[in-house]
């Protein structure tokens, strides 16, 4: 299934985890939950898709853009 | 590089994210940070390894066991 992917780099693990929590709060508000990968100490990868649509939708792009704004 | 992997399933996204935060707190205390993947709404995968050792060490097994206890 196609996914929309966004990668972010932070100063340290704590900053990366804080971002993951902001993304999580937004995901709960929208009831739309990306996969969130904290990796390599200070990197976060987000993957967005809509299971019921079998791929990436406008809602995924909108959520990805909103996550960019939380960086 | 070999990694030690642990998979967990929770009731919902909020529980999975709360667990990820407990793991993050422990990782900071030990200054040893697994990769943390929140995926499929309520699943968490942890991957442990020691970069300087080129693989999995006793410290990784100890941290994995400690994370099990945080579930």
Backbone of each chain as nested JSON, in Angstrom:
{
  "chains": [
    {"id": "A", "residues": [
      {"number": 1, "name": "UNK", "atoms": {"N": [0.845, -1.206, 0.0], "CA": [0.0, 0.0, 0.0], "C": [0.882, 1.258, 0.0]}},
      {"number": 2, "name": "UNK", "atoms": {"N": [0.601, 2.179, -0.905], "CA": [1.372, 3.425, -0.946], "C": [1.22, 4.194, 0.364]}},
      {"number": 3, "name": "UNK", "atoms": {"N": [2.304, 4.836, 0.742], "CA": [2.294, 5.652, 1.95], "C": [2.964, 6.986, 1.653]}},
      {"number": 4, "name": "UNK", "atoms": {"N": [2.501, 7.993, 2.36], "CA": [3.135, 9.304, 2.325], "C": [4.122, 9.359, 3.481]}},
      {"number": 5, "name": "UNK", "atoms": {"N": [5.364, 9.709, 3.208], "CA": [6.408, 9.644, 4.226], "C": [7.004, 11.028, 4.487]}},
      {"number": 6, "name": "UNK", "atoms": {"N": [7.237, 11.329, 5.761], "CA": [7.927, 12.567, 6.136], "C": [9.033, 12.229, 7.135]}},
      {"number": 7, "name": "UNK", "atoms": {"N": [10.197, 12.816, 6.941], "CA": [11.344, 12.594, 7.826], "C": [11.776, 13.897, 8.472]}},
      {"number": 8, "name": "UNK", "atoms": {"N": [12.091, 13.81, 9.766], "CA": [12.484, 14.971, 10.551], "C": [13.716, 14.628, 11.383]}},
      {"number": 9, "name": "UNK", "atoms": {"N": [14.549, 15.652, 11.596], "CA": [15.726, 15.482, 12.449], "C": [15.682, 16.534, 13.55]}},
      {"number": 10, "name": "UNK", "atoms": {"N": [15.989, 16.119, 14.783], "CA": [15.924, 17.018, 15.923], "C": [17.283, 17.106, 16.62]}},
      {"number": 11, "name": "UNK", "atoms": {"N": [17.368, 17.973, 17.617], "CA": [18.636, 18.174, 18.31], "C": [19.031, 16.95, 19.123]}},
      {"number": 12, "name": "UNK", "atoms": {"N": [18.041, 16.271, 19.692], "CA": [18.342, 15.116, 20.544], "C": [17.08, 14.254, 20.696]}},
      {"number": 13, "name": "UNK", "atoms": {"N": [17.21, 13.181, 21.466], "CA": [16.107, 12.246, 21.654], "C": [14.895, 12.918, 22.288]}},
      {"number": 14, "name": "UNK", "atoms": {"N": [15.13, 13.754, 23.298], "CA": [14.015, 14.39, 24.001], "C": [13.188, 15.258, 23.056]}},
      {"number": 15, "name": "UNK", "atoms": {"N": [13.857, 15.98, 22.167], "CA": [13.137, 16.815, 21.2], "C": [12.354, 15.951, 20.216]}},
      {"number": 16, "name": "UNK", "atoms": {"N": [12.961, 14.849, 19.806], "CA": [12.279, 13.943, 18.873], "C": [11.041, 13.34, 19.526]}},
      {"number": 17, "name": "UNK", "atoms": {"N": [11.168, 12.938, 20.782], "CA": [10.029, 12.348, 21.495], "C": [8.937, 13.384, 21.734]}},
      {"number": 18, "name": "UNK", "atoms": {"N": [9.323, 14.603, 22.047], "CA": [8.329, 15.671, 22.239], "C": [7.544, 15.905, 20.949]}},
      {"number": 19, "name": "UNK", "atoms": {"N": [8.227, 15.877, 19.826], "CA": [7.535, 16.013, 18.534], "C": [6.568, 14.85, 18.317]}},
      {"number": 20, "name": "UNK", "atoms": {"N": [7.018, 13.65, 18.607], "CA": [6.146, 12.473, 18.451], "C": [4.877, 12.638, 19.284]}},
      {"number": 21, "name": "UNK", "atoms": {"N": [5.0, 13.231, 20.459], "CA": [3.822, 13.455, 21.299], "C": [2.898, 14.525, 20.721]}},
      {"number": 22, "name": "UNK", "atoms": {"N": [3.464, 15.555, 20.118], "CA": [2.618, 16.567, 19.469], "C": [1.868, 15.935, 18.291]}},
      {"number": 23, "name": "UNK", "atoms": {"N": [2.568, 15.123, 17.528], "CA": [1.918, 14.413, 16.421], "C": [0.809, 13.501, 16.956]}},
      {"number": 24, "name": "UNK", "atoms": {"N": [1.092, 12.823, 18.06], "CA": [0.1, 11.929, 18.648], "C": [-1.15, 12.654, 19.091]}},
      {"number": 25, "name": "UNK", "atoms": {"N": [-0.962, 13.832, 19.669], "CA": [-2.118, 14.629, 20.107], "C": [-2.977, 15.025, 18.909]}},
      {"number": 26, "name": "UNK", "atoms": {"N": [-2.315, 15.456, 17.836], "CA": [-3.039, 15.839, 16.618], "C": [-3.744, 14.629, 15.995]}},
      {"number": 27, "name": "UNK", "atoms": {"N": [-3.064, 13.502, 16.023], "CA": [-3.655, 12.276, 15.46], "C": [-4.934, 11.899, 16.209]}},
      {"number": 28, "name": "UNK", "atoms": {"N": [-4.909, 12.061, 17.524], "CA": [-6.096, 11.761, 18.316], "C": [-7.224, 12.736, 17.985]}},
      {"number": 29, "name": "UNK", "atoms": {"N": [-6.887, 14.027, 17.847], "CA": [-7.909, 15.031, 17.514], "C": [-8.599, 14.689, 16.196]}},
      {"number": 30, "name": "UNK", "atoms": {"N": [-7.8, 14.225, 15.222], "CA": [-8.346, 13.946, 13.879], "C": [-8.792, 12.498, 13.716]}},
      {"number": 31, "name": "UNK", "atoms": {"N": [-8.559, 11.705, 14.746], "CA": [-8.829, 10.264, 14.671], "C": [-8.222, 9.657, 13.409]}},
      {"number": 32, "name": "UNK", "atoms": {"N": [-6.989, 10.031, 13.153], "CA": [-6.253, 9.545, 11.973], "C": [-4.795, 9.445, 12.398]}},
      {"number": 33, "name": "UNK", "atoms": {"N": [-4.268, 8.22, 12.4], "CA": [-3.02, 7.959, 13.108], "C": [-1.929, 7.468, 12.164]}},
      {"number": 34, "name": "UNK", "atoms": {"N": [-0.924, 8.29, 11.95], "CA": [0.215, 7.819, 11.156], "C": [1.053, 6.828, 11.962]}},
      {"number": 35, "name": "UNK", "atoms": {"N": [1.874, 6.063, 11.273], "CA": [2.939, 5.348, 11.967], "C": [4.015, 6.358, 12.352]}},
      {"number": 36, "name": "UNK", "atoms": {"N": [4.548, 6.202, 13.559], "CA": [5.551, 7.131, 14.092], "C": [6.78, 6.326, 14.475]}},
      {"number": 37, "name": "UNK", "atoms": {"N": [7.899, 6.59, 13.803], "CA": [9.137, 5.867, 14.08], "C": [10.188, 6.829, 14.624]}},
      {"number": 38, "name": "UNK", "atoms": {"N": [10.56, 6.625, 15.902], "CA": [11.711, 7.341, 16.47], "C": [12.918, 6.455, 16.254]}},
      {"number": 39, "name": "UNK", "atoms": {"N": [13.888, 6.937, 15.521], "CA": [15.029, 6.087, 15.187], "C": [16.317, 6.904, 15.178]}},
      {"number": 40, "name": "UNK", "atoms": {"N": [17.398, 6.207, 15.417], "CA": [18.708, 6.85, 15.36], "C": [18.836, 8.019, 16.317]}},
      {"number": 41, "name": "UNK", "atoms": {"N": [18.228, 7.863, 17.509], "CA": [18.373, 8.792, 18.637], "C": [17.58, 10.092, 18.462]}},
      {"number": 42, "name": "UNK", "atoms": {"N": [17.597, 10.702, 17.281], "CA": [17.001, 12.03, 17.148], "C": [16.277, 12.239, 15.816]}},
      {"number": 43, "name": "UNK", "atoms": {"N": [15.873, 11.142, 15.211], "CA": [15.139, 11.216, 13.948], "C": [13.718, 10.683, 14.138]}},
      {"number": 44, "name": "UNK", "atoms": {"N": [12.784, 11.282, 13.425], "CA": [11.407, 10.803, 13.419], "C": [10.964, 10.638, 11.969]}},
      {"number": 45, "name": "UNK", "atoms": {"N": [10.408, 9.48, 11.681], "CA": [9.767, 9.237, 10.389], "C": [8.274, 9.04, 10.613]}},
      {"number": 46, "name": "UNK", "atoms": {"N": [7.464, 9.747, 9.843], "CA": [6.011, 9.571, 9.871], "C": [5.56, 8.955, 8.553]}},
      {"number": 47, "name": "UNK", "atoms": {"N": [4.633, 8.025, 8.632], "CA": [4.049, 7.434, 7.429], "C": [2.533, 7.512, 7.508]}},
      {"number": 48, "name": "UNK", "atoms": {"N": [1.942, 8.09, 6.487], "CA": [0.502, 8.364, 6.438], "C": [-0.121, 7.563, 5.303]}},
      {"number": 49, "name": "UNK", "atoms": {"N": [-1.27, 6.988, 5.576], "CA": [-2.07, 6.357, 4.532], "C": [-3.444, 6.103, 5.127]}},
      {"number": 50, "name": "UNK", "atoms": {"N": [-4.38, 5.761, 4.262], "CA": [-5.75, 5.523, 4.702], "C": [-6.125, 4.094, 4.333]}},
      {"number": 51, "name": "UNK", "atoms": {"N": [-6.231, 3.27, 5.353], "CA": [-6.437, 1.846, 5.126], "C": [-7.681, 1.59, 4.276]}},
      {"number": 52, "name": "UNK", "atoms": {"N": [-8.766, 2.281, 4.607], "CA": [-10.032, 2.03, 3.905], "C": [-9.976, 2.474, 2.442]}},
      {"number": 53, "name": "UNK", "atoms": {"N": [-9.049, 3.385, 2.124], "CA": [-8.915, 3.862, 0.746], "C": [-7.838, 3.083, -0.007]}},
      {"number": 54, "name": "UNK", "atoms": {"N": [-7.087, 2.269, 0.706], "CA": [-6.033, 1.498, 0.053], "C": [-4.851, 2.338, -0.385]}},
      {"number": 55, "name": "UNK", "atoms": {"N": [-4.669, 3.506, 0.24], "CA": [-3.527, 4.339, -0.148], "C": [-3.608, 5.713, 0.475]}},
      {"number": 56, "name": "UNK", "atoms": {"N": [-2.998, 6.675, -0.193], "CA": [-2.865, 8.03, 0.33], "C": [-4.013, 8.897, -0.185]}},
      {"number": 57, "name": "UNK", "atoms": {"N": [-4.631, 9.631, 0.747], "CA": [-5.767, 10.492, 0.4], "C": [-5.449, 11.952, 0.722]}},
      {"number": 58, "name": "UNK", "atoms": {"N": [-6.379, 12.834, 0.379], "CA": [-6.218, 14.25, 0.722], "C": [-6.073, 14.433, 2.23]}},
      {"number": 59, "name": "UNK", "atoms": {"N": [-6.769, 13.605, 3.01], "CA": [-6.683, 13.716, 4.472], "C": [-5.263, 13.41, 4.954]}},
      {"number": 60, "name": "UNK", "atoms": {"N": [-4.59, 12.484, 4.278], "CA": [-3.208, 12.179, 4.645], "C": [-2.284, 13.358, 4.347]}},
      {"number": 61, "name": "UNK", "atoms": {"N": [-2.469, 13.948, 3.187], "CA": [-1.642, 15.119, 2.848], "C": [-1.892, 16.261, 3.838]}},
      {"number": 62, "name": "UNK", "atoms": {"N": [-3.156, 16.463, 4.206], "CA": [-3.481, 17.541, 5.146], "C": [-2.858, 17.282, 6.509]}},
      {"number": 63, "name": "UNK", "atoms": {"N": [-2.903, 16.03, 6.956], "CA": [-2.314, 15.696, 8.257], "C": [-0.793, 15.833, 8.205]}},
      {"number": 64, "name": "UNK", "atoms": {"N": [-0.188, 15.417, 7.114], "CA": [1.269, 15.552, 6.968], "C": [1.678, 17.027, 7.026]}},
      {"number": 65, "name": "UNK", "atoms": {"N": [0.914, 17.874, 6.335], "CA": [1.237, 19.303, 6.362], "C": [1.092, 19.854, 7.781]}},
      {"number": 66, "name": "UNK", "atoms": {"N": [0.069, 19.413, 8.483], "CA": [-0.136, 19.872, 9.86], "C": [1.0, 19.399, 10.764]}},
      {"number": 67, "name": "UNK", "atoms": {"N": [1.522, 18.212, 10.517], "CA": [2.654, 17.709, 11.305], "C": [3.913, 18.527, 11.022]}},
      {"number": 68, "name": "UNK", "atoms": {"N": [4.09, 18.915, 9.768], "CA": [5.227, 19.795, 9.439], "C": [5.197, 21.044, 10.315]}},
      {"number": 69, "name": "UNK", "atoms": {"N": [4.007, 21.564, 10.523], "CA": [3.863, 22.802, 11.295], "C": [4.134, 22.595, 12.786]}},
      {"number": 70, "name": "UNK", "atoms": {"N": [4.15, 21.36, 13.234], "CA": [4.418, 21.043, 14.646], "C": [5.903, 20.859, 14.92]}},
      {"number": 71, "name": "UNK", "atoms": {"N": [6.702, 20.867, 13.891], "CA": [8.123, 20.543, 14.045], "C": [8.79, 21.434, 15.076]}}
    ]},
    {"id": "B", "residues": [
      {"number": 1, "name": "UNK", "atoms": {"N": [23.251, -4.903, 10.673], "CA": [23.589, -5.051, 12.104], "C": [22.454, -5.789, 12.829]}},
      {"number": 2, "name": "UNK", "atoms": {"N": [22.778, -6.818, 13.566], "CA": [21.757, -7.549, 14.319], "C": [21.077, -6.632, 15.336]}},
      {"number": 3, "name": "UNK", "atoms": {"N": [19.807, -6.875, 15.52], "CA": [19.026, -6.107, 16.496], "C": [18.172, -7.057, 17.319]}},
      {"number": 4, "name": "UNK", "atoms": {"N": [17.941, -6.651, 18.549], "CA": [17.005, -7.347, 19.424], "C": [15.657, -6.661, 19.287]}},
      {"number": 5, "name": "UNK", "atoms": {"N": [14.613, -7.409, 18.997], "CA": [13.313, -6.818, 18.699], "C": [12.271, -7.281, 19.72]}},
      {"number": 6, "name": "UNK", "atoms": {"N": [11.431, -6.326, 20.156], "CA": [10.298, -6.653, 21.021], "C": [9.038, -6.002, 20.448]}},
      {"number": 7, "name": "UNK", "atoms": {"N": [7.95, -6.742, 20.435], "CA": [6.673, -6.242, 19.924], "C": [5.618, -6.267, 21.022]}},
      {"number": 8, "name": "UNK", "atoms": {"N": [4.831, -5.196, 21.083], "CA": [3.799, -5.046, 22.098], "C": [2.497, -4.59, 21.437]}},
      {"number": 9, "name": "UNK", "atoms": {"N": [1.388, -5.009, 22.02], "CA": [0.079, -4.566, 21.546], "C": [-0.681, -3.958, 22.715]}},
      {"number": 10, "name": "UNK", "atoms": {"N": [-1.346, -2.84, 22.471], "CA": [-2.075, -2.13, 23.52], "C": [-3.542, -1.981, 23.147]}},
      {"number": 11, "name": "UNK", "atoms": {"N": [-4.303, -1.42, 24.09], "CA": [-5.742, -1.292, 23.857], "C": [-6.043, -0.259, 22.775]}},
      {"number": 12, "name": "UNK", "atoms": {"N": [-5.238, 0.801, 22.726], "CA": [-5.488, 1.869, 21.756], "C": [-4.215, 2.698, 21.569]}},
      {"number": 13, "name": "UNK", "atoms": {"N": [-4.325, 3.712, 20.737], "CA": [-3.176, 4.557, 20.423], "C": [-2.625, 5.262, 21.659]}},
      {"number": 14, "name": "UNK", "atoms": {"N": [-3.525, 5.777, 22.492], "CA": [-3.075, 6.52, 23.676], "C": [-2.238, 5.639, 24.597]}},
      {"number": 15, "name": "UNK", "atoms": {"N": [-2.655, 4.389, 24.775], "CA": [-1.892, 3.462, 25.619], "C": [-0.535, 3.153, 24.981]}},
      {"number": 16, "name": "UNK", "atoms": {"N": [-0.531, 2.988, 23.679], "CA": [0.734, 2.709, 22.979], "C": [1.692, 3.887, 23.111]}},
      {"number": 17, "name": "UNK", "atoms": {"N": [1.163, 5.098, 22.97], "CA": [2.001, 6.288, 23.062], "C": [2.514, 6.484, 24.496]}},
      {"number": 18, "name": "UNK", "atoms": {"N": [1.671, 6.192, 25.472], "CA": [2.102, 6.298, 26.868], "C": [3.254, 5.329, 27.147]}},
      {"number": 19, "name": "UNK", "atoms": {"N": [3.15, 4.126, 26.618], "CA": [4.242, 3.16, 26.765], "C": [5.52, 3.689, 26.108]}},
      {"number": 20, "name": "UNK", "atoms": {"N": [5.395, 4.236, 24.919], "CA": [6.568, 4.786, 24.228], "C": [7.243, 5.857, 25.083]}},
      {"number": 21, "name": "UNK", "atoms": {"N": [6.446, 6.636, 25.795], "CA": [7.012, 7.666, 26.666], "C": [7.708, 7.068, 27.88]}},
      {"number": 22, "name": "UNK", "atoms": {"N": [7.153, 5.993, 28.42], "CA": [7.841, 5.337, 29.539], "C": [9.181, 4.749, 29.068]}},
      {"number": 23, "name": "UNK", "atoms": {"N": [9.171, 4.144, 27.896], "CA": [10.426, 3.628, 27.33], "C": [11.415, 4.783, 27.116]}},
      {"number": 24, "name": "UNK", "atoms": {"N": [10.912, 5.9, 26.62], "CA": [11.784, 7.045, 26.374], "C": [12.427, 7.565, 27.645]}},
      {"number": 25, "name": "UNK", "atoms": {"N": [11.654, 7.597, 28.718], "CA": [12.191, 8.05, 30.006], "C": [13.313, 7.119, 30.476]}},
      {"number": 26, "name": "UNK", "atoms": {"N": [13.073, 5.818, 30.35], "CA": [14.089, 4.841, 30.747], "C": [15.333, 4.943, 29.851]}},
      {"number": 27, "name": "UNK", "atoms": {"N": [15.104, 5.155, 28.58], "CA": [16.226, 5.285, 27.641], "C": [17.103, 6.478, 28.013]}},
      {"number": 28, "name": "UNK", "atoms": {"N": [16.468, 7.565, 28.414], "CA": [17.235, 8.746, 28.816], "C": [18.031, 8.459, 30.088]}},
      {"number": 29, "name": "UNK", "atoms": {"N": [17.389, 7.771, 31.033], "CA": [18.091, 7.438, 32.284], "C": [19.344, 6.615, 32.014]}},
      {"number": 30, "name": "UNK", "atoms": {"N": [19.234, 5.663, 31.063], "CA": [20.356, 4.752, 30.781], "C": [21.256, 5.277, 29.669]}},
      {"number": 31, "name": "UNK", "atoms": {"N": [20.863, 6.397, 29.086], "CA": [21.572, 6.928, 27.924], "C": [21.798, 5.838, 26.873]}},
      {"number": 32, "name": "UNK", "atoms": {"N": [20.727, 5.099, 26.615], "CA": [20.77, 4.008, 25.637], "C": [19.378, 3.954, 25.003]}},
      {"number": 33, "name": "UNK", "atoms": {"N": [19.312, 4.229, 23.711], "CA": [18.03, 4.56, 23.077], "C": [17.675, 3.551, 21.992]}},
      {"number": 34, "name": "UNK", "atoms": {"N": [16.654, 2.753, 22.238], "CA": [16.178, 1.868, 21.169], "C": [15.431, 2.679, 20.106]}},
      {"number": 35, "name": "UNK", "atoms": {"N": [15.267, 2.099, 18.948], "CA": [14.291, 2.632, 18.001], "C": [12.9, 2.263, 18.504]}},
      {"number": 36, "name": "UNK", "atoms": {"N": [11.978, 3.203, 18.385], "CA": [10.616, 3.033, 18.881], "C": [9.662, 3.262, 17.728]}},
      {"number": 37, "name": "UNK", "atoms": {"N": [8.919, 2.25, 17.351], "CA": [7.972, 2.357, 16.239], "C": [6.552, 2.155, 16.754]}},
      {"number": 38, "name": "UNK", "atoms": {"N": [5.748, 3.234, 16.673], "CA": [4.303, 3.118, 16.918], "C": [3.644, 2.86, 15.576]}},
      {"number": 39, "name": "UNK", "atoms": {"N": [3.001, 1.73, 15.441], "CA": [2.44, 1.389, 14.132], "C": [1.092, 0.686, 14.308]}},
      {"number": 40, "name": "UNK", "atoms": {"N": [0.285, 0.813, 13.256], "CA": [-1.009, 0.123, 13.251], "C": [-1.889, 0.513, 14.421]}},
      {"number": 41, "name": "UNK", "atoms": {"N": [-1.829, 1.807, 14.796], "CA": [-2.726, 2.42, 15.794], "C": [-2.376, 2.042, 17.228]}},
      {"number": 42, "name": "UNK", "atoms": {"N": [-2.095, 0.77, 17.515], "CA": [-1.946, 0.383, 18.919], "C": [-0.825, -0.629, 19.139]}},
      {"number": 43, "name": "UNK", "atoms": {"N": [0.12, -0.659, 18.228], "CA": [1.264, -1.556, 18.343], "C": [2.55, -0.754, 18.512]}},
      {"number": 44, "name": "UNK", "atoms": {"N": [3.464, -1.299, 19.303], "CA": [4.792, -0.702, 19.466], "C": [5.84, -1.778, 19.214]}},
      {"number": 45, "name": "UNK", "atoms": {"N": [6.788, -1.443, 18.38], "CA": [7.966, -2.296, 18.178], "C": [9.195, -1.561, 18.684]}},
      {"number": 46, "name": "UNK", "atoms": {"N": [9.987, -2.244, 19.497], "CA": [11.26, -1.695, 19.969], "C": [12.397, -2.492, 19.346]}},
      {"number": 47, "name": "UNK", "atoms": {"N": [13.452, -1.803, 18.947], "CA": [14.643, -2.468, 18.427], "C": [15.868, -1.948, 19.159]}},
      {"number": 48, "name": "UNK", "atoms": {"N": [16.62, -2.884, 19.715], "CA": [17.777, -2.579, 20.563], "C": [19.046, -3.097, 19.897]}},
      {"number": 49, "name": "UNK", "atoms": {"N": [20.072, -2.29, 19.932], "CA": [21.396, -2.728, 19.507], "C": [22.395, -1.683, 19.991]}},
      {"number": 50, "name": "UNK", "atoms": {"N": [23.672, -2.029, 19.931], "CA": [24.723, -1.118, 20.392], "C": [25.639, -0.822, 19.214]}},
      {"number": 51, "name": "UNK", "atoms": {"N": [25.536, 0.412, 18.747], "CA": [26.258, 0.792, 17.536], "C": [27.752, 0.517, 17.661]}},
      {"number": 52, "name": "UNK", "atoms": {"N": [28.309, 0.905, 18.807], "CA": [29.769, 0.772, 18.976], "C": [30.205, -0.684, 19.041]}},
      {"number": 53, "name": "UNK", "atoms": {"N": [29.272, -1.579, 19.383], "CA": [29.602, -3.002, 19.46], "C": [29.261, -3.734, 18.159]}},
      {"number": 54, "name": "UNK", "atoms": {"N": [28.575, -3.054, 17.272], "CA": [28.206, -3.677, 16.008], "C": [27.128, -4.743, 16.146]}},
      {"number": 55, "name": "UNK", "atoms": {"N": [26.352, -4.67, 17.226], "CA": [25.295, -5.668, 17.392], "C": [24.664, -5.586, 18.762]}},
      {"number": 56, "name": "UNK", "atoms": {"N": [24.132, -6.711, 19.203], "CA": [23.364, -6.779, 20.447], "C": [24.283, -7.173, 21.6]}},
      {"number": 57, "name": "UNK", "atoms": {"N": [24.185, -6.436, 22.702], "CA": [25.02, -6.678, 23.875], "C": [24.15, -7.02, 25.094]}},
      {"number": 58, "name": "UNK", "atoms": {"N": [24.812, -7.333, 26.19], "CA": [24.089, -7.582, 27.437], "C": [23.26, -6.368, 27.849]}},
      {"number": 59, "name": "UNK", "atoms": {"N": [23.786, -5.171, 27.597], "CA": [23.051, -3.951, 27.945], "C": [21.738, -3.867, 27.172]}},
      {"number": 60, "name": "UNK", "atoms": {"N": [21.746, -4.344, 25.928], "CA": [20.517, -4.342, 25.132], "C": [19.497, -5.311, 25.707]}},
      {"number": 61, "name": "UNK", "atoms": {"N": [19.95, -6.496, 26.078], "CA": [19.035, -7.466, 26.687], "C": [18.467, -6.928, 28.002]}},
      {"number": 62, "name": "UNK", "atoms": {"N": [19.313, -6.266, 28.792], "CA": [18.85, -5.721, 30.073], "C": [17.815, -4.622, 29.849]}},
      {"number": 63, "name": "UNK", "atoms": {"N": [18.058, -3.765, 28.873], "CA": [17.101, -2.691, 28.591], "C": [15.79, -3.268, 28.054]}},
      {"number": 64, "name": "UNK", "atoms": {"N": [15.882, -4.264, 27.195], "CA": [14.666, -4.906, 26.664], "C": [13.831, -5.501, 27.798]}},
      {"number": 65, "name": "UNK", "atoms": {"N": [14.496, -6.179, 28.731], "CA": [13.776, -6.759, 29.863], "C": [13.119, -5.672, 30.704]}},
      {"number": 66, "name": "UNK", "atoms": {"N": [13.831, -4.554, 30.895], "CA": [13.272, -3.445, 31.668], "C": [12.063, -2.847, 30.946]}},
      {"number": 67, "name": "UNK", "atoms": {"N": [12.096, -2.794, 29.638], "CA": [10.949, -2.281, 28.865], "C": [9.754, -3.221, 28.982]}},
      {"number": 68, "name": "UNK", "atoms": {"N": [10.018, -4.529, 28.988], "CA": [8.924, -5.489, 29.208], "C": [8.181, -5.161, 30.503]}},
      {"number": 69, "name": "UNK", "atoms": {"N": [8.94, -4.768, 31.519], "CA": [8.35, -4.492, 32.824], "C": [7.536, -3.199, 32.828]}},
      {"number": 70, "name": "UNK", "atoms": {"N": [7.718, -2.36, 31.822], "CA": [6.979, -1.091, 31.719], "C": [5.664, -1.249, 30.972]}},
      {"number": 71, "name": "UNK", "atoms": {"N": [5.439, -2.402, 30.434], "CA": [4.27, -2.606, 29.57], "C": [2.97, -2.231, 30.259]}}
    ]}
  ]
}
